[in-house]
Amino acid sequence: MARRSWKQLSPAGKAAVIVLAVLDAGLRAVALRDLSRRDGADVNGPRWLWKAALGVVTSSGVLPVAYLLWGRRTGVDGR
């Protein structure tokens, strides 16, 4: 698939790119906030690695969702 410039995208394509970017930024903000409030023992894997990946990698929401689903350990209190 050939890469297109922003000018070559259709209005629907531009809207999709914007929606994915906003969704990714919002999910990353939620995941980073949760990670900063969570103790290291409540995180699956190295906490520093999650922070670095969530802060740097743009993944269209995949990485933040992975953290929220599998990166956190849930305790008896349901956190």
Buried (B, 14 or more C-beta within 10 A) or exposed (E): EEEEEEEEEEEEEEEEEEEBEEBBEEBBEBBBEBBEEBEEEBBEEEBEEBBEBBEEEEBBBEBBBBBBEEBBEEEEEEE
